[in-house]
Amino acid sequence: MIPQTFDYSAPQTLQEALALLENGERKILAGGMSLIPLMKLRLAQPAEVVDLGRVPGLNTITESDGIVHIGAMATHHAVETSPIIRAHCPLLAETAGQIGDVQVRNMGTMGGSIAHADPAADYPAALVALEARIHLVSAHSDRTVGAADFFQDAFVTSIEPGEIVLDIEVPVEESNEGSRYEKFPHPASGFAVVGVAARVRKSGDRITMARIAVTGMGTHAFRDHAAEQLLENGASIAEAAAVVGASEQPNADLFASADYRRHLARIHAARALAAAVSRAS
Ligand SMILES: Cc1cc2nc3c(=O)[nH]c(=O)nc-3n(C[C@H](O)[C@H](O)[C@H](O)COP(=O)(O)OP(=O)(O)OC[C@H]3O[C@@H](n4cnc5c(N)ncnc54)[C@H](O)[C@@H]3O)c2cc1C
């Protein structure tokens, strides 16, 4: 449980950090909640870690022109308690509040969580449902990627060598929208055995817009377009929830079989949708 010897640097500016990361032997350190255990187990053996903790401005949370910008170094606690996120993206605040425990929420960051891309992480479901965009920069590039394209496989994202997550751009939820994140937490870690994020808009009793995204069930979070379309075409919550994950091959492990995970996804989709509908005005 002792990591391999490594160097440590703590750049004071973004430019300095990006210049260091041009060398592929270096790895970013954010909250250390995932990287340090991996290094102790020697599953990660970087020659040097580049601590982003002293780079100013990476943990700000702002809103402008209908987009909430969340700095990559914003902790889960900051996301959970930010008045801006609570007002404009309540789904995300609710999701952050269900991550791990107090220590993890105080140290872990949104940038670190999404870059790590654990298949059982909570944020991916909310970010995919919210149609968020991930802002990536390197010493030579600056681009944004939609959340649904960012998460590619288990522990695999579209981050290119030398790039960092700079911030996450989340469109504000409309005031008449209702949303909800429901998860079945692993009893030991709190990670999502399955988690479902749902958003709806209504006109009278009719659902005019539905977004349903699932984490923990497959290699990475996915949107269930078939279930969304059923709802938008007048099907009941029960009918739509009953097809969630139908085209996915669920993960299976000692804790939950594939069939059990599919069952959990449908149960939690029904719960998330019912709560989202009751919150929509
Ligand atoms: C006991 C425990 C329980 C947990 N429970 C949950 C849970 O219920 N739900 C959940 O979702 N998560 C859970 N986690 C994971 C937690 O959310 C971590 O915060 C997260 O996985 C990693 O964030 P971090 O800031 O600690 O990143 P680090 O561990 O510092 O880094 C993780 C990876 O991301 C890279 N990285 C970090 N920042 C950036 C960046 N800005 N740009 C590019 N790459 C970057 C690092 O190089 C590294 O590869 C748990 C962790 C622990 C230890």
The ligand as an SDF file (V2000), in Angstrom:
LIG
                    3D

 53 58  0  0  0  0  0  0  0  0999 V2000
  -14.6810    6.0750    0.0050 C   0  0  0  0  0  0  0  0  0  0  0  0
  -15.0540    6.7090   -1.3000 C   0  0  0  0  0  0  0  0  0  0  0  0
  -16.3830    6.7530   -1.6640 C   0  0  0  0  0  0  0  0  0  0  0  0
  -16.7500    7.3350   -2.8890 C   0  0  0  0  0  0  0  0  0  0  0  0
  -18.0680    7.3410   -3.2240 N   0  0  0  0  0  0  0  0  0  0  0  0
  -18.4370    7.8910   -4.3890 C   0  0  0  0  0  0  0  0  0  0  0  0
  -19.8110    7.9300   -4.7650 C   0  0  0  0  0  0  0  0  0  0  0  0
  -20.7280    7.5170   -4.0370 O   0  0  0  0  0  0  0  0  0  0  0  0
  -20.1280    8.4780   -5.9700 N   0  0  0  0  0  0  0  0  0  0  0  0
  -19.1590    8.9890   -6.8070 C   0  0  0  0  0  0  0  0  0  0  0  0
  -19.4910    9.4670   -7.8850 O   0  0  0  0  0  0  0  0  0  0  0  0
  -17.8570    8.9870   -6.4700 N   0  0  0  0  0  0  0  0  0  0  0  0
  -17.4710    8.4490   -5.2900 C   0  0  0  0  0  0  0  0  0  0  0  0
  -16.1400    8.4490   -4.9390 N   0  0  0  0  0  0  0  0  0  0  0  0
  -15.1440    9.0380   -5.8710 C   0  0  0  0  0  0  0  0  0  0  0  0
  -15.0060   10.5300   -5.5650 C   0  0  0  0  0  0  0  0  0  0  0  0
  -16.1380   11.1830   -6.0840 O   0  0  0  0  0  0  0  0  0  0  0  0
  -13.7610   11.1930   -6.1520 C   0  0  0  0  0  0  0  0  0  0  0  0
  -13.8370   12.5230   -5.7730 O   0  0  0  0  0  0  0  0  0  0  0  0
  -13.5780   11.1940   -7.6440 C   0  0  0  0  0  0  0  0  0  0  0  0
  -13.6160    9.9530   -8.2290 O   0  0  0  0  0  0  0  0  0  0  0  0
  -12.2080   11.7360   -8.0380 C   0  0  0  0  0  0  0  0  0  0  0  0
  -12.1340   13.1140   -7.7820 O   0  0  0  0  0  0  0  0  0  0  0  0
  -10.8170   13.7410   -7.1790 P   0  0  0  0  0  0  0  0  0  0  0  0
  -10.9930   15.2080   -7.2200 O   0  0  0  0  0  0  0  0  0  0  0  0
  -10.5070   13.1350   -5.8760 O   0  0  0  0  0  0  0  0  0  0  0  0
   -9.7270   13.3550   -8.3030 O   0  0  0  0  0  0  0  0  0  0  0  0
   -8.2870   12.6650   -8.1690 P   0  0  0  0  0  0  0  0  0  0  0  0
   -8.3760   11.4130   -7.3990 O   0  0  0  0  0  0  0  0  0  0  0  0
   -7.2770   13.6650   -7.7440 O   0  0  0  0  0  0  0  0  0  0  0  0
   -8.0500   12.3440   -9.7200 O   0  0  0  0  0  0  0  0  0  0  0  0
   -8.7870   11.3090  -10.3710 C   0  0  0  0  0  0  0  0  0  0  0  0
   -8.3240   11.2120  -11.8320 C   0  0  0  0  0  0  0  0  0  0  0  0
   -8.7410   12.3490  -12.5730 O   0  0  0  0  0  0  0  0  0  0  0  0
   -7.6070   13.0510  -13.1250 C   0  0  0  0  0  0  0  0  0  0  0  0
   -7.9420   14.4650  -13.0020 N   0  0  0  0  0  0  0  0  0  0  0  0
   -8.2460   15.1390  -11.8610 C   0  0  0  0  0  0  0  0  0  0  0  0
   -8.6120   16.4050  -12.1490 N   0  0  0  0  0  0  0  0  0  0  0  0
   -8.5450   16.5290  -13.4970 C   0  0  0  0  0  0  0  0  0  0  0  0
   -8.8070   17.6060  -14.4000 C   0  0  0  0  0  0  0  0  0  0  0  0
   -9.2250   18.7990  -13.9820 N   0  0  0  0  0  0  0  0  0  0  0  0
   -8.6220   17.3890  -15.7240 N   0  0  0  0  0  0  0  0  0  0  0  0
   -8.2150   16.1720  -16.1740 C   0  0  0  0  0  0  0  0  0  0  0  0
   -7.9390   15.1190  -15.3750 N   0  0  0  0  0  0  0  0  0  0  0  0
   -8.1070   15.2980  -14.0470 C   0  0  0  0  0  0  0  0  0  0  0  0
   -6.4180   12.5940  -12.2830 C   0  0  0  0  0  0  0  0  0  0  0  0
   -5.1950   12.6960  -13.0020 O   0  0  0  0  0  0  0  0  0  0  0  0
   -6.7920   11.1530  -11.9970 C   0  0  0  0  0  0  0  0  0  0  0  0
   -6.5050   10.3420  -13.1040 O   0  0  0  0  0  0  0  0  0  0  0  0
  -15.7500    7.8810   -3.7430 C   0  0  0  0  0  0  0  0  0  0  0  0
  -14.4110    7.8570   -3.3550 C   0  0  0  0  0  0  0  0  0  0  0  0
  -14.0560    7.2760   -2.1530 C   0  0  0  0  0  0  0  0  0  0  0  0
  -12.6040    7.2770   -1.7580 C   0  0  0  0  0  0  0  0  0  0  0  0
  1  2  1  0
  2  3  1  0
  2 52  2  0
  3  4  2  0
  4  5  1  0
  4 50  1  0
  5  6  2  0
  6  7  1  0
  6 13  1  0
  7  8  2  0
  7  9  1  0
  9 10  1  0
 10 11  2  0
 10 12  1  0
 12 13  2  0
 13 14  1  0
 14 15  1  0
 14 50  1  0
 15 16  1  0
 16 17  1  0
 16 18  1  0
 18 19  1  0
 18 20  1  0
 20 21  1  0
 20 22  1  0
 22 23  1  0
 23 24  1  0
 24 25  2  0
 24 26  1  0
 24 27  1  0
 27 28  1  0
 28 29  2  0
 28 30  1  0
 28 31  1  0
 31 32  1  0
 32 33  1  0
 33 34  1  0
 33 48  1  0
 34 35  1  0
 35 36  1  0
 35 46  1  0
 36 37  1  0
 36 45  1  0
 37 38  2  0
 38 39  1  0
 39 40  1  0
 39 45  2  0
 40 41  1  0
 40 42  2  0
 42 43  1  0
 43 44  2  0
 44 45  1  0
 46 47  1  0
 46 48  1  0
 48 49  1  0
 50 51  2  0
 51 52  1  0
 52 53  1  0
M  END
$$$$
